[in-house]
Amino acid sequence: MILTNEEVQANLKDSQGWELEGNKWIRKQFILPTFPKAIQFVNELADLAETRQHHPYIIIDHKQITVKLSTLDEDGLTQKDFESAHAYDKTYQRYT
């Protein structure tokens, strides 16, 4: 179910640096210490996405990884996006 603007804003307040992009996406940039660590991080995100059956849009730019989330079959933001965002943040903590 699509979240209301108020629900999106409340979820963003509980997020660690995730930002609204337009009205259908949230995004965050992660900086890793090396390119191999960045790829390892992306591989972990891919495994999480497969487990959750909720796949992000990922841009790899050397050590900077940009992750964008939206629920495409709902055409907007749902709780799945914020649950995935929290899981990705938890994964990133192991790299910092």
C-alpha positions as CSV (number, residue, x, y, z in Angstrom):
1,M,0.0,0.0,0.0
2,I,1.3,3.4,-1.0
3,L,2.4,5.6,2.0
4,T,0.9,9.0,2.4
5,N,3.2,12.1,2.4
6,E,3.0,12.2,6.2
7,E,3.9,8.5,6.5
8,V,6.9,9.1,4.1
9,Q,8.1,12.0,6.2
10,A,7.8,10.1,9.4
11,N,9.8,7.2,8.0
12,L,12.4,9.6,6.7
13,K,12.9,11.0,10.2
14,D,13.6,7.5,11.4
15,S,16.1,6.8,8.5
16,Q,19.8,7.4,8.6
17,G,20.4,9.9,5.8
18,W,17.8,8.6,3.3
19,E,16.3,11.4,1.2
20,L,13.2,11.8,-0.9
21,E,13.8,12.0,-4.6
22,G,10.7,13.2,-6.4
23,N,7.6,11.7,-4.7
24,K,8.2,8.0,-5.6
25,W,11.8,7.3,-4.6
26,I,14.1,7.4,-1.6
27,R,17.9,7.4,-2.1
28,K,21.1,7.4,-0.2
29,Q,24.8,7.4,-1.0
30,F,27.2,5.1,0.8
31,I,31.0,5.6,0.7
32,L,33.2,2.6,1.1
33,P,36.9,2.5,1.8
34,T,37.9,0.7,-1.4
35,F,36.5,-0.4,-4.7
36,P,36.6,-4.1,-3.7
37,K,34.7,-3.3,-0.5
38,A,32.1,-1.3,-2.5
39,I,31.5,-4.3,-4.7
40,Q,31.3,-6.6,-1.7
41,F,28.7,-4.3,-0.2
42,V,26.7,-4.3,-3.4
43,N,26.8,-8.1,-3.5
44,E,25.4,-8.2,0.1
45,L,22.6,-5.8,-0.9
46,A,21.8,-8.0,-3.9
47,D,21.5,-11.0,-1.6
48,L,19.2,-9.0,0.8
49,A,17.1,-7.8,-2.2
50,E,16.7,-11.3,-3.5
51,T,15.6,-12.6,0.0
52,R,13.1,-9.7,0.3
53,Q,12.0,-9.9,-3.3
54,H,12.4,-6.1,-3.4
55,H,15.2,-4.9,-5.7
56,P,16.9,-1.5,-5.5
57,Y,18.3,0.7,-8.3
58,I,22.1,0.8,-7.6
59,I,24.8,3.0,-9.1
60,I,28.4,2.1,-8.6
61,D,30.9,4.9,-8.9
62,H,34.2,3.6,-7.7
63,K,33.8,3.7,-3.9
64,Q,30.5,5.6,-3.9
65,I,27.3,3.5,-4.1
66,T,24.0,5.2,-4.7
67,V,20.9,3.2,-3.8
68,K,17.4,4.2,-4.8
69,L,14.2,2.4,-3.6
70,S,10.7,2.5,-4.8
71,T,7.9,-0.1,-5.0
72,L,7.5,-0.2,-8.8
73,D,4.4,-2.5,-8.8
74,E,2.7,0.0,-6.5
75,D,4.1,3.1,-8.4
76,G,5.4,4.8,-5.3
77,L,6.8,4.4,-1.8
78,T,5.7,1.6,0.6
79,Q,6.8,0.3,3.9
80,K,8.9,-2.3,1.9
81,D,11.2,0.6,0.8
82,F,11.9,1.8,4.3
83,E,12.4,-1.8,5.6
84,S,14.9,-2.4,2.9
85,A,16.6,1.0,3.6
86,H,17.0,0.0,7.3
87,A,18.4,-3.4,6.3
88,Y,20.9,-1.7,3.9
89,D,22.0,0.7,6.7
90,K,22.6,-2.2,9.0
91,T,24.7,-3.9,6.4
92,Y,26.7,-0.7,5.8
93,Q,27.5,-0.4,9.5
94,R,29.7,-3.5,9.2
95,Y,31.9,-1.6,6.7
96,T,32.4,1.5,8.8
